[in-house]
Amino acid sequence: MNIALVGYGKMGKAVESAAKAKGLTVSKVFDINNNTGSLGLTAESLKGVDVCIEFSTPGSVLENITAVAECGKNIVVGTTGWYDRLDHVKKIVKENKIGFLYAPNFSLGVNIFMQIVAHAAHMMDRYAEYDAAVMESHHRAKVDSPSGTALTIASNVLQGMKRKTEITSGTMQGQIKPNQLHVASSRFGSVTGTHAVVFDSDADSIELVHTAKNRSGFAVGAVVAAEWLKGKKGFYTMRDVITL
Ligand SMILES: NC(=O)c1ccc[n+]([C@@H]2O[C@H](COP(=O)([O-])OP(=O)(O)OC[C@H]3O[C@@H](n4cnc5c(N)ncnc54)[C@H](OP(=O)(O)O)[C@@H]3O)[C@@H](O)[C@H]2O)c1
């Protein structure tokens, strides 16, 4: 399996380590020095590459996807901040008949956790005794709140629990309505990322918790996704990789 890295910042370097630890070959690295305007990504430079793994910037990701697709190569995209262009990217993938996979969070644990949550929410929907909530904690430098992962977890809860129809975040002012699902966020210290779903009744409480220890989980998940995508065509997410 032959991988090309597109973007060689914190994540690109972590992916390189994760790929090498699995005995995979990283044969090409494209960074800002050899890929301004995506001009480094050509049929010649990608010769022999099975899958590209892209962790660059929101400003360069679309150009990189287009260039890789036009070379007919498969690509795993970790860069965030372009999801308003999903339809455009789907078109590029179809036109160029490549394999494409993206995820806002590549962590295997988080993706497994999401499926457990979806399953649990579906079960709990039968028992009106149980209310639900989502809680997340992150380090004090995190800019966005709630985390994108918390919102995805919350939408998984909504899908399973039909009596919850609306996500609400921030501080609750007054009583919460039965159809609302509260997503609560705290910011402190150096917490890498903790996400919890709680199902609570008068009698007891069930808590599902995912705790990230570091960022290496994203890199391992991206490499697992690249192995899965090798030789495939079509548009995929981590939900296709991590199945029940
Ligand atoms: N999906 C997930 O699981 C996941 C997990 C973590 C992070 N992310 C996302 O992944 C992205 C990268 O994160 P990071 O922490 O690795 O950021 P980073 O350390 O800033 O790395 C981004 C790198 O891309 C380079 N770059 C800029 N233009 C490029 C181009 N045309 N071709 C190739 N490389 C180019 C940048 O170079 P210069 O600095 O010289 O411009 C920089 O080295 C972000 O969008 C982040 O939100 C996703």
PDBQT file of the ligand as one rigid body, heavy atoms in Angstrom, charges set to zero:
ROOT
HETATM    1  N1  LIG A 301     -10.821  14.952  10.575  1.00  0.00    +0.000 N 
HETATM    2  C1  LIG A 301     -10.077  14.808  11.670  1.00  0.00    +0.000 C 
HETATM    3  O1  LIG A 301     -10.123  13.798  12.379  1.00  0.00    +0.000 OA
HETATM    4  C2  LIG A 301      -9.117  15.916  12.026  1.00  0.00    +0.000 A 
HETATM    5  C3  LIG A 301      -8.282  15.818  13.143  1.00  0.00    +0.000 A 
HETATM    6  C4  LIG A 301      -7.375  16.843  13.384  1.00  0.00    +0.000 A 
HETATM    7  C5  LIG A 301      -7.308  17.947  12.547  1.00  0.00    +0.000 A 
HETATM    8  N2  LIG A 301      -8.157  18.023  11.474  1.00  0.00    +0.000 N 
HETATM    9  C6  LIG A 301      -8.109  19.121  10.493  1.00  0.00    +0.000 C 
HETATM   10  O2  LIG A 301      -7.013  18.853   9.627  1.00  0.00    +0.000 OA
HETATM   11  C7  LIG A 301      -6.492  20.090   9.120  1.00  0.00    +0.000 C 
HETATM   12  C8  LIG A 301      -4.989  20.145   9.367  1.00  0.00    +0.000 C 
HETATM   13  O3  LIG A 301      -4.741  20.121  10.764  1.00  0.00    +0.000 OA
HETATM   14  P1  LIG A 301      -3.252  20.250  11.319  1.00  0.00    +0.000 P 
HETATM   15  O4  LIG A 301      -3.365  20.234  12.802  1.00  0.00    +0.000 OA
HETATM   16  O5  LIG A 301      -2.348  19.273  10.651  1.00  0.00    +0.000 OA
HETATM   17  O6  LIG A 301      -2.887  21.740  10.803  1.00  0.00    +0.000 OA
HETATM   18  P2  LIG A 301      -1.444  22.344  10.497  1.00  0.00    +0.000 P 
HETATM   19  O7  LIG A 301      -0.435  21.801  11.456  1.00  0.00    +0.000 OA
HETATM   20  O8  LIG A 301      -1.631  23.830  10.387  1.00  0.00    +0.000 OA
HETATM   21  O9  LIG A 301      -1.068  21.743   9.048  1.00  0.00    +0.000 OA
HETATM   22  C9  LIG A 301      -1.632  22.149   7.820  1.00  0.00    +0.000 C 
HETATM   23  C10 LIG A 301      -0.505  22.102   6.802  1.00  0.00    +0.000 C 
HETATM   24  O10 LIG A 301      -0.999  22.207   5.457  1.00  0.00    +0.000 OA
HETATM   25  C11 LIG A 301      -0.048  22.966   4.739  1.00  0.00    +0.000 C 
HETATM   26  N3  LIG A 301      -0.545  23.489   3.476  1.00  0.00    +0.000 N 
HETATM   27  C12 LIG A 301      -1.046  24.710   3.148  1.00  0.00    +0.000 A 
HETATM   28  N4  LIG A 301      -1.376  24.762   1.837  1.00  0.00    +0.000 NA
HETATM   29  C13 LIG A 301      -1.068  23.547   1.296  1.00  0.00    +0.000 A 
HETATM   30  C14 LIG A 301      -1.142  22.976   0.002  1.00  0.00    +0.000 A 
HETATM   31  N5  LIG A 301      -1.601  23.668  -1.064  1.00  0.00    +0.000 N 
HETATM   32  N6  LIG A 301      -0.727  21.685  -0.177  1.00  0.00    +0.000 NA
HETATM   33  C15 LIG A 301      -0.263  20.982   0.844  1.00  0.00    +0.000 A 
HETATM   34  N7  LIG A 301      -0.138  21.469   2.112  1.00  0.00    +0.000 NA
HETATM   35  C16 LIG A 301      -0.542  22.731   2.341  1.00  0.00    +0.000 A 
HETATM   36  C17 LIG A 301       0.319  24.054   5.726  1.00  0.00    +0.000 C 
HETATM   37  O11 LIG A 301       1.509  24.694   5.343  1.00  0.00    +0.000 OA
HETATM   38  P3  LIG A 301       1.762  26.235   5.855  1.00  0.00    +0.000 P 
HETATM   39  O12 LIG A 301       1.570  26.233   7.327  1.00  0.00    +0.000 OA
HETATM   40  O13 LIG A 301       3.154  26.493   5.449  1.00  0.00    +0.000 OA
HETATM   41  O14 LIG A 301       0.727  27.063   5.143  1.00  0.00    +0.000 OA
HETATM   42  C18 LIG A 301       0.492  23.238   7.022  1.00  0.00    +0.000 C 
HETATM   43  O15 LIG A 301       1.780  22.676   7.124  1.00  0.00    +0.000 OA
HETATM   44  C19 LIG A 301      -7.328  21.185   9.796  1.00  0.00    +0.000 C 
HETATM   45  O16 LIG A 301      -8.395  21.539   8.923  1.00  0.00    +0.000 OA
HETATM   46  C20 LIG A 301      -7.883  20.504  11.047  1.00  0.00    +0.000 C 
HETATM   47  O17 LIG A 301      -9.103  21.078  11.477  1.00  0.00    +0.000 OA
HETATM   48  C21 LIG A 301      -9.046  17.033  11.215  1.00  0.00    +0.000 A 
ENDROOT
TORSDOF 0
